[in-house]
């Protein structure tokens, strides 16, 4: 009689990774007890992120590919401060449900933001991360709504990409992100360029505000946390800080999206490792942190439903895509970032399930740098 091999509980990995802004499964195989799975799936906050009622048919139908998810990270702010989308990621799952293609939309991308009756705003142009802030304004109420802001952001991303409807969406706050990484015991990542933090001091504390700030790029002073080239073991605050930095040797917001994807792949690898999956105490801490950090909407489906549907999806089948562009000045004034025309062809390839053919002909859209390779091997 053959020895039973312990397999990764895919629902666990998906919940962890969903809670870390990446929707991928890992390992496949037998699922833990439904009661245990439901405990963690039930910890996830569920809100209406799309402003659309779920039909009875949607709620009862099976999950089939292709799928598209919109994942947004927000910086925790005071309750009265409108949220900004600090990271915006789109995950495309093909019809086979066994692979994932991920791209980050640079938060400074200059786009068309649709009119939004709920916030009383008309159509306008601006940086894409501001769409969430604009949409969060609730008419007649003093406090903004991140869920309502997500709704306008999803409409804005749909207009940019041509993806008419997202199958699921999630918001994670950055404090939750740090808790998830720390609960895992940290992540391992290869840093391929010297990266200096604009936000934090070497000890992880926030850099003090410069008393004589006059409108420069960053109003802070004092020593900076520096990530040198090489292999690193990151704590939660280091992983988050590194993912937020765009001012490396390669510069611009495109450096930040690359950092985000490097961190996400490292999290996916750690989430599916035996160090987490086979350690019940650590797994419990990770799942609890992920559940409490996440606001999710699956159009009538739960995180567990999607995890089971994607049981054949492994971290090795993640393809990270970089969006290419540059500064968008008008009459000498910088308004944001503008994506290159070929990006429209990428979006069409995603909509028509021809993404592999597109990437074969346009390898410049692939994130194949040393950090991505060494951080995920």
PyMOL commands that set and color helices and strands:
alter all, ss='L'
color gray80, all
select helices_A, chain A and resi 10-18+34-41+56-60+117-119+130-135+146-161+174-184+236-244+252-271+274-277+280-293+303-309+315-317+342-351+355-361+363-365+370-376
alter helices_A, ss='H'
color red, helices_A
select strands_A, chain A and resi 45-46+67-74+85-93+100-104+110-113+124-127+168-173+187-191+195-196+226-227+230-234+294-297+318-321+325-330+333-339
alter strands_A, ss='S'
color yellow, strands_A
deselect
rebuild
show_as cartoon
